Amino acid sequence: MHQPHREEEYAGEAHYGDSSTYASAPTRTRRRMLIAAVSLLAVLVGGVAVDRIAAARAESRTAEAFQEGMGTAERPSVHVSGFPVLSQLAAGSLDHVDLTTHDIPADGTTRPLPVTKLAVGMVGLKTSGSADEAHADSVTANAFLSYADMSSALGVQVSRGNEPGRVDATASLPLVGDVTVSAAVSAASGNRIAFTDVRAEQGELLPPLKSLLDRALTEPIPLRNVPDGLHLRSVTSTEDGIDAHFTGRSVTFHPDSSSGRVQSQS
């Protein structure tokens, strides 16, 4: 009567022993998988770090070239998009590069109007192998022109108009007084901003004041502080200044020029 019971105990002990023996195998497998995962993660992290270093170098070279070309006091900020950047560099073309710079100075009569802020997006930026030239398949740019800078360049006080797409211009002279007119702003050929549909808003348009406004508004003002291979498409009046939108295709940048000399196939 008791022997079967002992056999059952032995059977139970044998079953317990078998389970403890096989339990170690999954543990070793999990350990190997963990080691492999950690190793893979280390490789990926290292690859990302190397790629980021390559991107930083490309950004630095681009910023330096554009700073020299546009004559800015501070180096532009540059961001290279896409991953991995190393493969883009190996192929000789960066998918997308964004550049932002501030306070591009005026330079005499050839560059009469400073650019407060310029944001440039370049698609398919290719390097020629030298630091003197870079080519982009397409480029978009937005230039912001503050009313303060426009006022200094035009010699009249420029501010936002009461209607969309218009600005106010106020001329003042000692002993004569001041007068304010409203003008529509638009893009003109040759990358220029035109002032049209001039209307008297406030004050008497006496001859000396009219002469001052005519000098400021009759001729479109050129925007030469942007790469001149870009083409002005539109201008918009805002609260603090004018936004000018540019595009260009097959643009070659030559940063050895004072205005960021560019050739374009439009």
C-alpha positions as CSV (number, residue, x, y, z in Angstrom):
1,M,0.0,0.0,0.0
2,H,2.9,2.4,0.8
3,Q,5.1,1.6,-2.2
4,P,3.0,3.3,-4.8
5,H,3.0,6.3,-2.5
6,R,6.8,6.3,-2.5
7,E,6.9,5.9,-6.2
8,E,4.6,8.9,-6.5
9,E,7.0,10.8,-4.3
10,Y,9.9,9.8,-6.4
11,A,8.0,10.6,-9.5
12,G,7.2,14.0,-8.0
13,E,10.9,14.6,-7.1
14,A,12.0,13.6,-10.5
15,H,9.5,16.0,-12.1
16,Y,10.7,18.8,-9.8
17,G,14.2,18.0,-10.7
18,D,13.5,18.1,-14.4
19,S,11.8,21.5,-14.2
20,S,14.7,23.1,-12.3
21,T,17.1,21.7,-14.9
22,Y,15.3,23.2,-17.8
23,A,14.6,26.5,-16.1
24,S,18.3,27.6,-16.6
25,A,18.2,27.4,-20.4
26,P,15.7,30.3,-20.9
27,T,17.6,32.4,-18.4
28,R,20.8,32.0,-20.5
29,T,18.9,32.8,-23.7
30,R,17.5,36.0,-22.2
31,R,20.9,37.1,-21.0
32,R,22.4,36.6,-24.5
33,M,19.5,38.5,-26.0
34,L,20.0,41.4,-23.5
35,I,23.7,41.5,-24.3
36,A,22.9,41.6,-28.1
37,A,20.4,44.4,-27.6
38,V,22.7,46.5,-25.5
39,S,25.5,46.0,-28.1
40,L,23.2,47.0,-30.9
41,L,22.0,50.1,-29.0
42,A,25.6,51.1,-28.4
43,V,26.4,50.8,-32.1
44,L,23.3,52.9,-33.0
45,V,24.1,55.6,-30.4
46,G,27.7,55.7,-31.7
47,G,26.4,56.0,-35.3
48,V,24.1,58.8,-34.4
49,A,26.9,60.6,-32.6
50,V,29.2,60.3,-35.6
51,D,26.4,61.4,-38.0
52,R,25.7,64.4,-35.8
53,I,29.4,65.4,-35.9
54,A,29.3,65.3,-39.7
55,A,26.1,67.4,-39.8
56,A,27.6,69.9,-37.4
57,R,30.7,70.3,-39.6
58,A,28.5,70.8,-42.7
59,E,26.5,73.4,-40.9
60,S,29.6,75.2,-39.7
61,R,31.1,75.4,-43.2
62,T,27.8,76.6,-44.7
63,A,27.4,79.2,-42.0
64,E,30.9,80.5,-42.5
65,A,30.6,80.8,-46.3
66,F,27.3,82.7,-46.1
67,Q,28.6,85.0,-43.3
68,E,31.5,86.0,-45.6
69,G,29.2,86.4,-48.6
70,M,26.5,88.5,-46.9
71,G,28.7,90.5,-44.6
72,T,26.8,89.8,-41.4
73,A,28.3,90.6,-38.1
74,E,27.1,87.3,-36.6
75,R,27.4,83.9,-38.2
76,P,24.0,82.6,-39.5
77,S,22.3,79.6,-37.9
78,V,22.2,76.5,-40.2
79,H,20.4,73.3,-39.8
80,V,20.9,70.2,-42.0
81,S,17.8,68.0,-42.1
82,G,17.5,64.3,-42.7
83,F,19.3,61.2,-41.4
84,P,21.8,59.9,-42.0
85,V,23.7,63.0,-43.0
86,L,26.8,60.9,-43.8
87,S,25.1,59.2,-46.6
88,Q,24.0,62.5,-48.0
89,L,27.5,63.8,-47.8
90,A,28.8,60.7,-49.5
91,A,26.3,61.3,-52.3
92,G,27.4,64.9,-52.6
93,S,24.0,66.4,-51.9
94,L,22.2,67.5,-48.8
95,D,18.5,66.9,-48.9
96,H,17.4,70.1,-47.1
97,V,19.3,72.9,-45.4
98,D,17.7,75.8,-43.5
99,L,19.7,79.0,-42.9
100,T,18.7,82.0,-40.8
101,T,20.6,85.2,-40.5
102,H,20.0,88.7,-39.1
103,D,20.9,92.2,-39.8
104,I,22.4,92.1,-43.3
105,P,23.8,95.6,-43.5
106,A,23.2,98.2,-46.2
107,D,26.2,99.1,-48.4
108,G,25.9,102.5,-50.0
109,T,23.7,103.1,-53.0
110,T,24.0,99.6,-54.4
111,R,22.5,98.0,-51.2
112,P,20.4,100.8,-49.8
113,L,18.1,98.8,-47.6
114,P,19.2,96.5,-44.7
115,V,17.5,93.2,-44.3
116,T,16.4,92.7,-40.7
117,K,16.1,88.9,-41.0
118,L,16.6,86.4,-43.8
119,A,15.5,82.8,-43.8
120,V,16.6,80.5,-46.6
121,G,15.6,77.0,-47.3
122,M,17.7,75.0,-49.8
123,V,16.8,71.7,-51.4
124,G,19.4,69.5,-52.9
125,L,22.4,71.5,-51.8
126,K,25.5,70.3,-53.6
127,T,29.1,71.2,-52.9
128,S,31.5,71.6,-55.8
129,G,34.5,70.3,-53.9
130,S,35.7,73.8,-53.1
131,A,34.7,76.3,-50.5
132,D,33.9,79.0,-53.0
133,E,30.7,77.6,-54.5
134,A,27.6,75.6,-53.6
135,H,24.6,74.7,-55.8
136,A,21.0,74.1,-54.8
137,D,18.3,72.5,-56.9
138,S,15.7,74.9,-55.5
139,V,15.6,77.7,-53.0
140,T,12.9,79.6,-51.1
141,A,13.7,82.6,-49.0
142,N,11.8,85.1,-46.8
143,A,13.3,88.5,-46.0
144,F,11.8,90.6,-43.2
145,L,12.3,94.4,-43.6
146,S,11.5,96.3,-40.4
147,Y,9.7,99.7,-40.7
148,A,12.6,101.3,-38.8
149,D,15.1,100.2,-41.4
150,M,12.8,101.2,-44.2
151,S,12.3,104.6,-42.7
152,S,16.0,105.2,-42.5
153,A,16.5,104.1,-46.1
154,L,13.6,106.2,-47.5
155,G,13.9,109.3,-45.4
156,V,10.3,109.2,-44.3
157,Q,8.5,107.5,-41.4
158,V,7.1,104.2,-42.6
159,S,4.5,102.3,-40.6
160,R,1.7,99.7,-41.2
161,G,-1.3,101.0,-43.1
162,N,-5.0,100.8,-42.1
163,E,-5.7,98.3,-44.9
164,P,-4.0,95.0,-45.8
165,G,-1.2,95.4,-48.2
166,R,-0.6,99.0,-47.5
167,V,1.8,101.2,-45.5
168,D,1.7,104.7,-44.2
169,A,4.5,107.1,-45.0
170,T,4.8,110.3,-43.0
171,A,7.0,113.2,-44.2
172,S,8.0,115.9,-41.7
173,L,9.9,119.2,-42.1
174,P,10.6,122.0,-39.6
175,L,8.4,125.0,-39.9
176,V,6.3,123.2,-42.5
177,G,4.7,120.4,-40.5
178,D,4.0,116.8,-41.5
179,V,1.8,114.9,-43.8
180,T,0.9,111.2,-44.0
181,V,0.0,109.3,-47.1
182,S,-1.0,105.7,-47.7
183,A,0.5,103.5,-50.4
184,A,0.0,99.9,-51.6
185,V,3.1,97.7,-51.6
186,S,3.8,95.1,-54.3
187,A,6.6,93.1,-55.9
188,A,8.1,94.8,-58.9
189,S,10.6,93.4,-61.5
190,G,14.2,93.3,-60.6
191,N,13.6,92.3,-57.0
192,R,12.1,95.7,-56.0
193,I,9.3,96.8,-53.8
194,A,7.0,99.3,-55.5
195,F,4.7,101.9,-53.8
196,T,1.6,102.6,-55.8
197,D,-1.9,104.0,-55.4
198,V,-0.7,106.8,-53.1
199,R,-3.4,108.5,-51.1
200,A,-3.3,111.5,-48.8
201,E,-4.3,110.5,-45.3
202,Q,-3.6,113.3,-42.9
203,G,-2.2,116.8,-43.1
204,E,-1.8,119.2,-46.0
205,L,0.4,118.0,-48.9
206,L,2.5,121.1,-49.3
207,P,5.1,121.2,-52.1
208,P,8.2,120.6,-49.9
209,L,6.5,117.6,-48.2
210,K,5.2,116.3,-51.6
211,S,8.7,116.5,-53.0
212,L,10.1,114.5,-50.0
213,L,7.4,111.8,-50.5
214,D,8.0,111.6,-54.2
215,R,11.7,111.0,-53.7
216,A,10.8,108.2,-51.3
217,L,8.0,106.5,-53.0
218,T,8.0,107.1,-56.8
219,E,10.9,104.8,-57.6
220,P,10.7,101.1,-56.4
221,I,13.3,100.3,-53.8
222,P,15.7,97.5,-54.7
223,L,16.3,94.5,-52.4
224,R,20.0,93.7,-53.1
225,N,20.8,92.3,-49.7
226,V,19.6,88.8,-50.7
227,P,21.3,86.4,-53.0
228,D,20.4,88.0,-56.4
229,G,19.7,84.8,-58.2
230,L,16.4,84.6,-56.2
231,H,13.3,86.2,-57.6
232,L,10.9,88.3,-55.6
233,R,7.4,86.8,-55.8
234,S,5.3,88.7,-53.2
235,V,5.4,91.3,-50.4
236,T,3.2,91.5,-47.4
237,S,2.8,94.3,-44.9
238,T,2.8,93.2,-41.3
239,E,2.6,94.8,-37.9
240,D,6.3,95.5,-37.6
241,G,7.6,95.5,-41.2
242,I,7.3,93.9,-44.7
243,D,7.8,90.3,-45.5
244,A,9.3,89.6,-48.9
245,H,9.0,86.1,-50.4
246,F,11.6,84.8,-52.9
247,T,12.1,81.6,-54.9
248,G,14.8,80.3,-57.2
249,R,15.6,77.1,-59.1
250,S,19.0,75.7,-59.9
251,V,20.8,78.3,-57.9
252,T,24.5,78.6,-57.5
253,F,25.9,80.5,-54.5
254,H,29.2,82.3,-54.8
255,P,29.9,83.5,-51.2
256,D,32.9,85.5,-52.2
257,S,30.6,88.4,-53.2
258,S,29.4,91.2,-51.0
259,S,25.8,90.3,-51.7
260,G,26.1,86.5,-51.9
261,R,26.5,86.5,-55.7
262,V,24.2,83.9,-57.2
263,Q,23.5,82.5,-60.6
264,S,20.0,81.1,-61.3
265,Q,18.0,79.5,-64.1
266,S,14.8,81.0,-62.5
